[in-house]
Amino acid sequence: MNPLRTVHEAITLPFKAIGVIALCFVINLMTSPGVWWVQWVVLGMGIAVISAWWRAAKLAGFAALLAGLAALLWTRRQPVAPGGSANVSPPAPPPAPSPKPAAEPVAPPER
Protein backbone atom coordinates (compact mmCIF):
# COMPACT_ATOMS: atom_id res chain seq x y z
CA MET A 1 0.00 0.00 0.00
CA ASN A 2 1.09 3.55 -0.61
CA PRO A 3 2.68 4.93 2.60
CA LEU A 4 1.43 8.46 1.94
CA ARG A 5 -2.11 7.16 1.60
CA THR A 6 -1.75 5.25 4.87
CA VAL A 7 -0.68 8.39 6.74
CA HIS A 8 -3.38 10.45 5.00
CA GLU A 9 -6.08 8.00 6.07
CA ALA A 10 -4.81 7.93 9.65
CA ILE A 11 -5.08 11.72 9.82
CA THR A 12 -8.34 12.33 7.94
CA LEU A 13 -10.44 9.30 8.88
CA PRO A 14 -11.25 10.47 12.44
CA PHE A 15 -12.71 13.71 11.07
CA LYS A 16 -14.73 11.85 8.46
CA ALA A 17 -15.97 9.46 11.15
CA ILE A 18 -17.15 12.34 13.32
CA GLY A 19 -19.11 13.75 10.38
CA VAL A 20 -20.70 10.39 9.54
CA ILE A 21 -21.58 9.71 13.17
CA ALA A 22 -23.13 13.18 13.60
CA LEU A 23 -25.21 12.75 10.44
CA CYS A 24 -26.39 9.30 11.50
CA PHE A 25 -27.18 10.59 14.98
CA VAL A 26 -29.43 13.31 13.54
CA ILE A 27 -31.13 10.79 11.25
CA ASN A 28 -31.60 8.41 14.19
CA LEU A 29 -33.19 11.19 16.28
CA MET A 30 -35.57 12.15 13.46
CA THR A 31 -36.65 8.68 12.35
CA SER A 32 -36.63 6.40 15.40
CA PRO A 33 -35.79 8.12 18.68
CA GLY A 34 -36.61 5.04 20.77
CA VAL A 35 -34.20 2.71 18.95
CA TRP A 36 -30.54 3.69 19.06
CA TRP A 37 -29.05 2.02 16.00
CA VAL A 38 -26.46 4.80 15.74
CA GLN A 39 -24.36 2.93 18.30
CA TRP A 40 -23.44 0.40 15.62
CA VAL A 41 -22.24 3.18 13.35
CA VAL A 42 -20.08 4.48 16.20
CA LEU A 43 -18.67 0.99 16.77
CA GLY A 44 -17.88 0.45 13.07
CA MET A 45 -16.29 3.85 12.60
CA GLY A 46 -14.26 3.37 15.78
CA ILE A 47 -12.92 0.08 14.47
CA ALA A 48 -12.05 1.76 11.14
CA VAL A 49 -10.20 4.62 12.87
CA ILE A 50 -8.24 2.27 15.15
CA SER A 51 -7.36 0.11 12.14
CA ALA A 52 -6.06 3.15 10.24
CA TRP A 53 -4.00 4.26 13.24
CA TRP A 54 -2.59 0.73 13.60
CA ARG A 55 -1.47 0.68 9.96
CA ALA A 56 0.19 4.09 10.39
CA ALA A 57 1.93 2.94 13.58
CA LYS A 58 3.29 -0.15 11.80
CA LEU A 59 4.53 2.06 8.98
CA ALA A 60 6.23 4.43 11.45
CA GLY A 61 7.84 1.50 13.27
CA PHE A 62 9.15 0.02 10.04
CA ALA A 63 10.49 3.41 8.94
CA ALA A 64 12.24 3.87 12.31
CA LEU A 65 13.76 0.38 12.07
CA LEU A 66 14.97 1.05 8.55
CA ALA A 67 16.47 4.42 9.57
CA GLY A 68 18.23 2.82 12.55
CA LEU A 69 19.68 0.08 10.37
CA ALA A 70 20.88 2.64 7.82
CA ALA A 71 22.51 4.71 10.57
CA LEU A 72 24.23 1.63 11.97
CA LEU A 73 25.56 0.62 8.58
CA TRP A 74 26.67 4.18 7.84
CA THR A 75 28.74 4.39 11.02
CA ARG A 76 30.37 0.98 10.42
CA ARG A 77 31.34 1.58 6.81
CA GLN A 78 35.02 1.56 5.77
CA PRO A 79 36.50 4.19 3.51
CA VAL A 80 37.20 3.04 -0.03
CA ALA A 81 40.66 3.62 -1.47
CA PRO A 82 41.06 5.31 -4.87
CA GLY A 83 41.93 1.89 -6.34
CA GLY A 84 38.57 0.52 -5.21
CA SER A 85 39.69 -1.75 -2.38
CA ALA A 86 37.74 -1.52 0.86
CA ASN A 87 40.58 -3.05 2.90
CA VAL A 88 42.50 0.13 3.52
CA SER A 89 44.66 0.71 6.55
CA PRO A 90 44.18 4.05 8.25
CA PRO A 91 46.52 6.81 7.10
CA ALA A 92 49.83 7.16 8.91
CA PRO A 93 50.08 10.01 11.39
CA PRO A 94 52.06 13.02 10.22
CA PRO A 95 55.77 12.98 11.13
CA ALA A 96 56.73 14.68 14.35
CA PRO A 97 58.48 18.00 13.84
CA SER A 98 62.22 17.82 14.28
CA PRO A 99 63.49 19.59 17.38
CA LYS A 100 65.10 22.96 16.83
CA PRO A 101 68.75 23.18 17.75
CA ALA A 102 69.27 24.96 21.01
CA ALA A 103 70.60 28.44 20.66
CA GLU A 104 74.15 28.89 21.88
CA PRO A 105 74.37 30.96 24.99
CA VAL A 106 75.56 34.44 24.35
CA ALA A 107 78.39 35.58 26.54
CA PRO A 108 78.02 38.98 28.06
CA PRO A 109 80.23 41.58 26.49
CA GLU A 110 83.53 42.17 28.23
CA ARG A 111 84.29 45.54 29.72
N, C-alpha and C positions, 0 to 999 in steps of 0.2 A: 504494500500500500504506500501511497505517496506520504512522506513524512510531514510535508507542509499541510496536507489535507487533514492528517491526524491531529496536528496541533490546532488547526483552524476549528475543527469540530469540537475539540475539548474546550475551546474558549467560547464559541458561539452557541453550542447546544444548550447550556443552562438558560440562556436568555430566551431561546426559542421555546424551551420547555415551560418557562414561566408564562409566556404568551399563550401557549396551547392550553395550559392548565387554567388560566384565568378565563379564556373563552369557553372552555368546557364547564367551568364552574357557573358562569352566567347562564349558559344553556341549561344546565341542570336545575338551577334555581327557577328558571322560567317554565320549564316543561314538567318536571316531577320533583317538587321540593321535598317530598316525603321519602324518596328513594335516592340515596347518595351513591350513584354510580361513578361520580367523578373521582372517587378514591382509587379506582382501578387505573384511571388515566394518570393520576399522581404516581402510583406504583410503577407503571410502565415507563413513564418519563424519567423517574428516578433511576431505574435500572439502566436506561439508555445513557443518562449523564454519567453514572458511575462507570459504565463500560467505556465511554469515551475518555474519561480521566484515567482509567487503568491502561488503555492503549497508549496514551500520551506519557504516562509514567514509565511504561516499559521502553518506549522510544528514548526518553531522557536517560534512563539507566544504561541502555545500550550505547548511546552517544557518549556518556561519561566513561564507560568501560573502554570504548574505542579510543577516546582522547587520552586516557591514562596509559593504555598500551603504547600509543604513539609517542607519548612523552618518555616512557621508559626506554623504548627503542632508540629515541633520539639522543638520550643521555648516554647510552651504552655504545653508540656507534664509534667506529675507528676512522681516523682520517685516511683518505685515499691518496697515495703518492702520485706524482705526475705520470709515472709509468703505468699506473692502473692497479698496482698491488695494494691490497688492504693490510698486509702484514708489514707495517712500517714501524721502525723503532722511533721513539720520541727524539726530537732534535737534541743535539749535544748542547750543553750550556755554553755560553760565551766564555772565551778564555779570560782568566783573571788578569787584571792590569799588572804590568811589571812594576816592581817597586822603584821609586825614584831614588837615584843615588843621594846619599846624605850630603848636604853642603859642608864644605870644609870650614872649620871654624876660622873666623877672621881674627887675627891677632890685633890687639890694640896698637895704635901707632906709638912709636917710641918718641920720647921727648928729649 
